[in-house]
Amino acid sequence: MTSSETGLTANSPHVLMPEPSISMNLPEPTVNTPGDKSAPQLRDLFLFTAGDRTFAVAAAEVDGTAEAKKPTPLPQAPVSILGVVYARGRMLTLVDPVAVTSGEPLSWPPLIPAIISLRGDEQLALAAESLGEAITVSSLDIAASDPESESETSPVVAGVLRHGGQKITILDPGELFNVAVQRKDRRRRRF
């Protein structure tokens, strides 16, 4: 076999090197990076209900769920904090999603039907009446707020989504603790 048949050339008596190949100048493909805000992103959301409302949090923020937990009340806690519960090996501060978004607490039974524990150093959980499914939506489908509702202007509301004929309020777990603690209790007298 000769060097012309193999496509190899001899640069020295002992080394055979491949002949240079022809390169084509092709444009680099455009790739949407996660930090690119102009391109639509897919988001996985975990749905749950409280009162007559449907809520969602990013599925990546959910550590797990638990059923039928009785919170231990905290003295002088804002109405948005239902107490603490032990779930998934951790003590979690249980937050009422209706109270942090609207300011008005939901009337919860002594035994909370469902708990959604969240990831993070704050060790928070959300109270829920029922757990939903996980869905994937485009970021283009999420509105910043609902113009029909004043309660959707809370900093904990990351956006509003209309999906499957229902309005879903998306919560921002990063703002949850600050809003829950700072929410002023309208019914309690301060001395």
N, C-alpha and C positions, 0 to 999 in steps of 0.2 A: 504494500500500500504506500503510495507516495504522499508527500505533504499536501499536494493540491487536492487529493481525494479526501483527506481528513479535515481540511480547513485549518491545519496547523502550520506555522512557519517556524523555522529554526533561527533564533536570535544568537545562539551560541551552539557549539557542537553538542551540548548535553541537554539543552532545555528546549522544549517545544511549547509554543504559546499560541493561543487561538488568534486568528486574524481579527482585526477590529471589526465589530459589527456596525451595521448602519443604524444610526439613531434617528428617531423621528421627533420633531418638536410638536408635542401635543399639549394643549392647554391643561393646566392642573384642574382636576374636578373640584367643584365647589362643595364644601362640606359644611353643614350647619353644626357649629360647635355649641356645647351646652350654654356658654356664656353669650351667644349671639341672640340678643333680644329681638331682632327684627324678624327672625325666622320662627314660624310656629313650632311649638314643642308639644310632645305628648305628655300628659300628666295622668298618673294613676291616683285615683281618689278612693277612699274608704268611706262608705255612706252609713249614716245612722239617723234615727229619729228621736226627737224630744219634743213633747207637746204635739202640736199639729205641724211642726216644721221638720224639714229634712236638712241635715248638715253633712259636711264632708271634711276630712282632713287628708293631707297627702299620705298615701299608703306607706311611704318610706318612713313616716313619722310614727306609725303605729307599732308598738312593741308587742301588743297582744290584747286579748279580750278576756273578760270574766263575767260570770252571771251571778245575779242575786247576792249582792253585797250590802251590808248595812254600814253606812259611814258613822264614824265617831265624830260628833260635832266638836268644833274648835271654838273656844270662848272668844267672843267679840270679833268673829270672822265676818267679812262682808257676805251679803246674801248670795253672791255668786259662788261662794265656796261652801259646799255641802258638808265637808268634814274630811277625815282621812280614812282610807281603806287599806287593807292588806291584800294585795293581789300580785301574782307572779313573782313572789319572793321579795317584794318591796312595799314600803309604806308610801302611799300615793295621796296627794291632795286632790280631792274630787271636786271638779268644777262643773257648774250648771251652764251648759252652752246657751240656753235661752237667756239667762241673766246677764252673761257677758256681752251678748249682742243687743239685747233690748233694754236692759236695766231692770226688768221685771222678772222676779224668780218664778220658776215653775213650781207647782205644788207636787212634790215628789213623795211617794210612799216611803215608809221606814226602810224597806228593803228595795234598793235600787235595782231594777231589772237587768241592766247590762252596764258594764264598765269597759272603757277603752283606755288602756294604759299607753302613754306616749313615751317616746324616747326622749332623752335629754336629762340634764343635770337638775332641772326643777322638780322632777318626779311628780308629774301631773297625770291625772286621768280625767276623762270626760264621762259624765253621766248620760245614759241613753235609755230610752224606753224599748227600743229594738235595734238590732244590728242589721245593716243592709249588706250589699255586695260591694265588691271592688270594681270600679269602672275605669276605663281609659278614655280620656277626652283630649281634644286639641286645646291649646292655650287660647286660640282664637275664639273659642266658644265661651270663654269665661269673661264676664263683664266686670269692670272695676267695682260697681255698686248697682243697686236696684233703685232707679229714680222714684219708684212707687213707695218705697219704704225708707223712713228716716233711720230705723234701727240698723240698717245695713252700712251706716257710716262709721261704725265702731272700728277702732284700729285692729281689732282681732279678726275682722272680716277681710279675708284675702280676695274675695270675689264672689260673684253670684253666677250660677250656671242654670240654664234651663235644659233639662234632660228627661226624656221619657214622660213628658207632660207635667213634670213637677219642677218647682223652684228649689235649688239646692244652695245653701249658704256655705261657702268654703271658709274654714277657720285657719288662721295662721298660728300654729303652736308656739312660734317664737314670741308672739305678743300676748299669748294667753295668760301667763302669770301676771304680767304688769297690769293688764286690764282687769283681771279678777281681783287683784289686791287694791287697785286704785278706785274701783267703782264705788261711788258713794251710796251708802245705804239710805234710802229716803225715809224708811219707817223708824229707824232707831234714833233716839235722841242722844246727842253727844253732851257730855257734862264737862 
